[in-house]
Amino acid sequence: MKNNFTRGILYACLAAIWWGMPQPIFFNEIKFIPSLEVAMHRGVWSFFILFLSLLFLNDIYDFFKLFKSLKNIIILTITSLLIATNWLGFIYSVSIDKVQDASLGYFLTPMISISLGYFILKESLNLRKTISVSMMLIACLILFFTTSDSFPFLALLIGTTWGIYGLLRKQIQVSPATGLLFESGLISLFAVPYLIYLNFENIGYFSLNFNYISIMLFFTGIVTIIPLFFFNLGLRHTTLGLAGVLFYIAPSFHFITSIFILNEYMEVQKLIAFIIIWIAVGIFIYDAVKTFGSFFFTFKLFTIFIWF
């Protein structure tokens, strides 16, 4: 169980780091393309790549087994809508040079995940966790009231959709790849006709000549699948609350990327919020280590974070 828990943390960290740095840089390169078109390509190419992968690995039969359970179909249909909305909000924020607004959304996500885990999944909050969550809340309030000149609608959209997505995916025993295939397939049912229409009207950016833009649009599937796969894999081995806390890695890298690579301005209050959040994350992780009470587990966990 300890090994599974450690792997769960590793998977969640891998997902968060991928979301935090490669994705913003990648989508910044194609920010001139309308957000809806990019989101549709993410769905189509994710489905295409996943379908071929499962077919090659001879695991495609697991996908068809999904349809034996009405619960799986209903939940995955809802998560498909949630993830599509989340994609659209994130891509749009990058396209209008608001990476830090997207980051605020992902800062809110762990708070939402912890709350949902506590109230719905009945995950416990002891004194250390309560102190940690309180510090996160203070940091989020600092960011909430200082990050944007207007009401941070995009941040709330991104944070809420992702938090509920994680909760619902934890309710079903479906492999990450199979669940993602369903979600991307459902999105593709709407995306393919839309993309055909764009191509027919000569207003779309994708071309069968496979120029630079077309290749980048194809890679939207790859940069989408990798973190989602690891996140869902991590959810199977950790609590929703801990996965949410580890998710703070993503917006931290968002801020680093926005400042040092995308040249956005960093305000003092954001730096203060960062320090508070990382102290809170340290407390939360320390509590997880104490709960499992193993030096070996502590060493492996420490190694994970040093490696990153």
C-alpha positions as CSV (number, residue, x, y, z in Angstrom):
1,M,0.0,0.0,0.0
2,K,2.9,2.4,0.8
3,N,4.4,1.8,-2.6
4,N,1.1,2.5,-4.3
5,F,0.7,5.6,-2.3
6,T,4.2,6.8,-3.2
7,R,3.6,6.0,-6.9
8,G,0.3,8.0,-6.6
9,I,2.2,11.0,-5.4
10,L,4.8,10.6,-8.2
11,Y,2.1,10.4,-10.8
12,A,0.3,13.5,-9.4
13,C,3.6,15.4,-9.4
14,L,4.4,14.4,-13.0
15,A,0.9,15.6,-14.1
16,A,1.2,18.9,-12.2
17,I,4.7,19.7,-13.6
18,W,3.6,19.0,-17.1
19,W,0.6,21.3,-16.7
20,G,2.7,23.9,-15.1
21,M,5.5,24.5,-17.7
22,P,5.3,22.6,-21.1
23,Q,1.6,23.3,-21.6
24,P,1.6,27.1,-21.2
25,I,4.7,27.4,-23.4
26,F,3.2,25.1,-26.0
27,F,-0.2,26.9,-26.2
28,N,1.5,30.3,-26.2
29,E,3.0,29.3,-29.5
30,I,-0.4,28.9,-31.1
31,K,-2.3,31.6,-29.2
32,F,-3.2,33.3,-32.5
33,I,-5.5,30.3,-33.3
34,P,-9.1,30.7,-31.9
35,S,-9.5,29.0,-28.5
36,L,-12.5,27.0,-29.6
37,E,-10.6,25.5,-32.6
38,V,-7.6,24.6,-30.5
39,A,-9.9,22.9,-27.8
40,M,-11.6,20.9,-30.6
41,H,-8.3,19.7,-31.9
42,R,-7.2,18.7,-28.4
43,G,-10.3,16.4,-28.3
44,V,-9.9,14.9,-31.7
45,W,-6.2,14.2,-31.6
46,S,-6.4,12.9,-28.1
47,F,-9.0,10.4,-29.2
48,F,-7.0,9.4,-32.3
49,I,-3.8,8.8,-30.3
50,L,-5.5,7.0,-27.5
51,F,-7.5,4.8,-29.8
52,L,-4.4,3.7,-31.8
53,S,-2.5,3.1,-28.5
54,L,-5.2,0.9,-27.0
55,L,-5.6,-0.9,-30.2
56,F,-1.9,-1.6,-30.4
57,L,-1.8,-2.7,-26.8
58,N,-4.8,-4.9,-27.3
59,D,-6.7,-3.0,-24.5
60,I,-9.5,-1.6,-26.7
61,Y,-11.9,-4.2,-25.3
62,D,-11.8,-2.5,-21.9
63,F,-13.3,0.6,-23.6
64,F,-16.3,-1.3,-24.8
65,K,-16.8,-2.8,-21.4
66,L,-17.6,0.8,-20.2
67,F,-20.9,0.7,-21.8
68,K,-22.1,-2.1,-19.5
69,S,-22.3,0.3,-16.7
70,L,-24.8,3.2,-16.8
71,K,-23.0,4.9,-13.9
72,N,-19.7,4.9,-15.9
73,I,-21.5,6.4,-19.0
74,I,-23.2,9.2,-17.0
75,I,-20.2,10.2,-15.0
76,L,-17.8,10.1,-18.0
77,T,-20.3,12.2,-20.0
78,I,-20.3,14.8,-17.3
79,T,-16.5,14.8,-17.0
80,S,-16.2,15.1,-20.8
81,L,-18.2,18.4,-20.6
82,L,-16.1,19.6,-17.6
83,I,-12.8,18.9,-19.2
84,A,-13.8,20.5,-22.5
85,T,-14.9,23.6,-20.6
86,N,-11.6,23.6,-18.6
87,W,-9.5,23.3,-21.8
88,L,-11.4,26.2,-23.4
89,G,-10.9,28.4,-20.4
90,F,-7.2,27.6,-20.1
91,I,-6.5,28.1,-23.8
92,Y,-8.5,31.3,-23.9
93,S,-6.5,32.7,-20.9
94,V,-3.2,32.0,-22.6
95,S,-4.4,33.5,-25.9
96,I,-5.2,36.8,-24.3
97,D,-1.9,36.8,-22.3
98,K,-3.6,36.0,-19.0
99,V,-1.5,33.0,-17.9
100,Q,-1.5,34.2,-14.4
101,D,-5.3,34.3,-14.4
102,A,-5.2,30.6,-15.4
103,S,-2.7,30.1,-12.6
104,L,-5.1,31.6,-10.1
105,G,-7.7,29.1,-11.3
106,Y,-5.3,26.2,-10.6
107,F,-4.5,27.7,-7.2
108,L,-8.2,27.5,-6.4
109,T,-8.4,23.9,-7.6
110,P,-6.7,22.3,-4.7
111,M,-8.9,24.2,-2.2
112,I,-12.0,22.9,-4.1
113,S,-10.6,19.3,-4.2
114,I,-9.8,19.3,-0.5
115,S,-13.3,20.7,0.3
116,L,-15.0,18.1,-1.9
117,G,-12.8,15.3,-0.4
118,Y,-13.8,16.4,3.1
119,F,-17.5,17.0,2.7
120,I,-18.4,14.4,0.0
121,L,-15.7,11.6,0.3
122,K,-15.4,12.1,4.1
123,E,-11.6,12.4,3.9
124,S,-10.3,13.4,7.4
125,L,-8.7,16.7,8.3
126,N,-6.6,16.6,11.5
127,L,-4.9,19.6,13.1
128,R,-1.9,19.8,10.8
129,K,-4.1,19.5,7.7
130,T,-6.5,22.1,9.1
131,I,-3.6,24.5,9.6
132,S,-2.3,23.8,6.1
133,V,-5.7,24.3,4.5
134,S,-6.2,27.6,6.4
135,M,-2.9,28.9,5.1
136,M,-3.8,27.9,1.6
137,L,-7.1,29.7,1.9
138,I,-5.3,32.9,3.1
139,A,-2.9,32.7,0.1
140,C,-5.8,32.1,-2.3
141,L,-7.6,35.1,-0.9
142,I,-4.5,37.2,-1.4
143,L,-4.3,36.1,-5.0
144,F,-8.0,36.3,-5.6
145,F,-8.2,40.0,-4.6
146,T,-4.8,41.1,-6.1
147,T,-4.3,39.1,-9.3
148,S,-6.9,40.7,-11.6
149,D,-8.4,44.1,-12.0
150,S,-11.8,42.6,-12.7
151,F,-13.7,39.7,-11.3
152,P,-11.6,36.6,-12.1
153,F,-14.3,34.7,-14.0
154,L,-11.7,32.6,-15.9
155,A,-10.0,31.6,-12.7
156,L,-13.3,30.4,-11.1
157,L,-14.2,28.5,-14.3
158,I,-10.9,26.7,-14.5
159,G,-10.7,25.9,-10.8
160,T,-14.3,24.7,-10.4
161,T,-14.5,22.5,-13.5
162,W,-11.2,20.8,-12.6
163,G,-12.1,20.2,-9.0
164,I,-15.4,18.6,-9.9
165,Y,-13.7,16.6,-12.6
166,G,-11.3,15.0,-10.1
167,L,-14.1,14.2,-7.7
168,L,-16.2,12.5,-10.3
169,R,-13.4,10.5,-11.8
170,K,-12.6,9.2,-8.4
171,Q,-16.1,7.8,-8.1
172,I,-15.6,5.1,-10.9
173,Q,-13.1,2.3,-11.3
174,V,-12.0,3.0,-14.9
175,S,-8.5,2.9,-16.1
176,P,-7.1,6.4,-17.0
177,A,-6.6,5.6,-20.7
178,T,-10.0,4.0,-21.1
179,G,-11.8,6.9,-19.4
180,L,-9.8,9.5,-21.4
181,L,-10.7,7.7,-24.6
182,F,-14.4,8.0,-23.8
183,E,-14.1,11.7,-22.9
184,S,-12.1,12.6,-25.9
185,G,-14.4,10.5,-28.1
186,L,-17.5,12.3,-26.9
187,I,-15.8,15.7,-27.5
188,S,-14.8,14.5,-30.9
189,L,-18.4,13.9,-31.9
190,F,-18.9,17.6,-31.7
191,A,-15.4,18.6,-32.7
192,V,-15.1,16.8,-36.0
193,P,-18.2,18.4,-37.7
194,Y,-17.0,21.8,-36.4
195,L,-13.5,21.3,-37.8
196,I,-14.8,20.1,-41.1
197,Y,-17.0,23.2,-41.3
198,L,-13.9,25.4,-40.6
199,N,-11.9,23.6,-43.3
200,F,-14.8,23.8,-45.8
201,E,-15.1,27.5,-45.3
202,N,-11.4,28.0,-45.5
203,I,-11.3,29.6,-42.1
204,G,-9.6,26.8,-40.2
205,Y,-5.9,26.6,-39.4
206,F,-5.4,22.9,-40.0
207,S,-4.1,21.7,-43.3
208,L,-3.4,18.2,-44.7
209,N,-0.1,19.6,-46.1
210,F,1.1,19.1,-42.5
211,N,2.8,22.5,-42.2
212,Y,4.1,23.8,-38.9
213,I,0.7,24.9,-37.6
214,S,-0.9,21.6,-38.5
215,I,1.8,19.7,-36.7
216,M,1.4,21.9,-33.6
217,L,-2.4,21.2,-33.7
218,F,-1.7,17.5,-33.9
219,F,0.6,17.7,-30.9
220,T,-2.2,19.3,-28.8
221,G,-3.4,15.7,-28.4
222,I,-0.1,14.5,-27.0
223,V,0.4,17.4,-24.6
224,T,-3.2,16.8,-23.4
225,I,-3.0,13.1,-22.9
226,I,0.2,12.8,-20.9
227,P,-0.8,14.9,-17.8
228,L,-4.4,13.7,-17.8
229,F,-3.2,10.1,-17.8
230,F,-0.8,10.7,-14.9
231,F,-3.4,12.7,-12.9
232,N,-6.0,10.0,-13.2
233,L,-3.4,7.3,-12.4
234,G,-2.4,9.4,-9.3
235,L,-6.0,9.6,-8.2
236,R,-6.3,5.9,-8.0
237,H,-3.5,5.7,-5.4
238,T,-3.9,8.9,-3.3
239,T,-6.7,10.8,-1.6
240,L,-8.4,13.6,-3.5
241,G,-7.2,16.0,-0.9
242,L,-3.5,15.1,-1.3
243,A,-3.7,15.0,-5.1
244,G,-5.2,18.5,-4.8
245,V,-2.4,19.8,-2.7
246,L,0.3,18.3,-5.0
247,F,-1.6,20.1,-7.8
248,Y,-0.1,23.4,-6.4
249,I,3.0,22.5,-8.3
250,A,1.2,23.4,-11.6
251,P,0.2,27.0,-10.8
252,S,3.7,27.5,-9.2
253,F,5.3,26.6,-12.5
254,H,2.6,28.7,-14.3
255,F,3.9,31.7,-12.4
256,I,7.6,30.8,-13.1
257,T,6.8,30.3,-16.8
258,S,4.8,33.5,-17.1
259,I,7.6,35.6,-15.5
260,F,10.8,34.1,-16.8
261,I,9.7,32.8,-20.2
262,L,6.5,34.7,-21.2
263,N,7.7,38.0,-19.5
264,E,4.6,38.7,-17.5
265,Y,5.0,41.0,-14.4
266,M,5.3,39.5,-10.9
267,E,3.8,41.4,-8.0
268,V,5.0,41.3,-4.4
269,Q,1.7,40.0,-3.0
270,K,1.9,37.0,-5.4
271,L,5.4,36.2,-4.1
272,I,4.0,36.3,-0.5
273,A,1.1,34.1,-1.5
274,F,3.6,31.6,-3.0
275,I,5.7,31.4,0.2
276,I,2.5,30.8,2.3
277,I,1.3,28.1,-0.1
278,W,4.6,26.2,-0.2
279,I,4.8,26.2,3.6
280,A,1.2,24.9,3.7
281,V,2.1,22.2,1.1
282,G,5.1,21.2,3.2
283,I,2.9,20.8,6.3
284,F,0.3,18.7,4.4
285,I,2.9,16.4,2.9
286,Y,4.6,16.1,6.3
287,D,1.3,14.9,7.7
288,A,1.0,12.3,5.0
289,V,4.4,11.0,5.8
290,K,3.6,10.9,9.5
291,T,0.4,9.1,8.8
292,F,2.3,6.3,7.0
293,G,5.0,6.4,9.6
294,S,7.8,5.0,7.5
295,F,11.4,6.2,7.1
296,F,11.6,4.4,3.8
297,F,8.4,6.1,2.6
298,T,9.7,9.5,3.8
299,F,13.0,9.0,1.9
300,K,11.2,8.0,-1.3
301,L,8.9,11.0,-1.0
302,F,11.9,13.3,-0.4
303,T,13.7,11.8,-3.4
304,I,10.7,12.6,-5.6
305,F,10.7,16.3,-4.8
306,I,14.5,16.6,-5.0
307,W,14.4,14.9,-8.4
308,F,11.8,17.5,-9.6
